Amino acid sequence: MGKMIKHQVTCKDCGFTSFLEDSEWCIHYITLKIGTKECPQCHNCICHGETVDEIQARFDKNISTGKFVKAKKPIPTTNWEYQCKTIKEVEV
């Protein structure tokens, strides 16, 4: 059986390294339908907003400044459209 590709991220708040595929959706995604995966250790996310408009504005700003990229297609198993440029693909 071949190796699987997962998407590794490091939390900017606590420094914990995890895989998006193994992380839970943040409260923003659950309640507002816009959001990201949360850190499994500190449970923080990169949304930094409390309304759909605030979160969308932050994502759009980060895309325009080059911090995020909009996925050509969502990462498999995550449906996440917005990606931090620091995501690494890792064979596991």
Secondary structure as the mmCIF struct_conf table of DSSP 4:
data_model
#
loop_
_struct_conf.conf_type_id
_struct_conf.id
_struct_conf.beg_label_comp_id
_struct_conf.beg_label_asym_id
_struct_conf.beg_label_seq_id
_struct_conf.end_label_comp_id
_struct_conf.end_label_asym_id
_struct_conf.end_label_seq_id
HELX_LH_PP_P HELX_LH_PP_P1 GLY A 2 MET A 4
STRN STRN1 ILE A 5 THR A 10
TURN_TY1_P TURN_TY1_P1 LYS A 12 CYS A 14
STRN STRN2 THR A 17 PHE A 19
HELX_RH_3T_P HELX_RH_3T_P1 LEU A 20 ASP A 22
BEND BEND1 SER A 23 SER A 23
HELX_LH_PP_P HELX_LH_PP_P2 GLU A 24 GLU A 24
STRN STRN3 TRP A 25 TRP A 25
HELX_LH_PP_P HELX_LH_PP_P3 CYS A 26 CYS A 26
HELX_RH_AL_P HELX_RH_AL_P1 ILE A 27 LEU A 32
BEND BEND2 LYS A 33 LYS A 33
STRN STRN4 LYS A 37 LYS A 37
HELX_LH_PP_P HELX_LH_PP_P4 GLU A 38 CYS A 39
TURN_TY1_P TURN_TY1_P2 PRO A 40 CYS A 42
BEND BEND3 ILE A 46 ILE A 46
BEND BEND4 GLU A 50 THR A 51
HELX_RH_AL_P HELX_RH_AL_P2 VAL A 52 SER A 64
TURN_TY1_P TURN_TY1_P3 THR A 65 GLY A 66
BEND BEND5 LYS A 67 LYS A 67
STRN STRN5 PHE A 68 LYS A 70
BEND BEND6 LYS A 72 LYS A 73
HELX_LH_PP_P HELX_LH_PP_P5 PRO A 74 ILE A 75
TURN_TY1_P TURN_TY1_P4 PRO A 76 THR A 78
STRN STRN6 TYR A 82 CYS A 84
TURN_TY1_P TURN_TY1_P5 LYS A 85 THR A 86
STRN STRN7 LYS A 88 GLU A 91
#
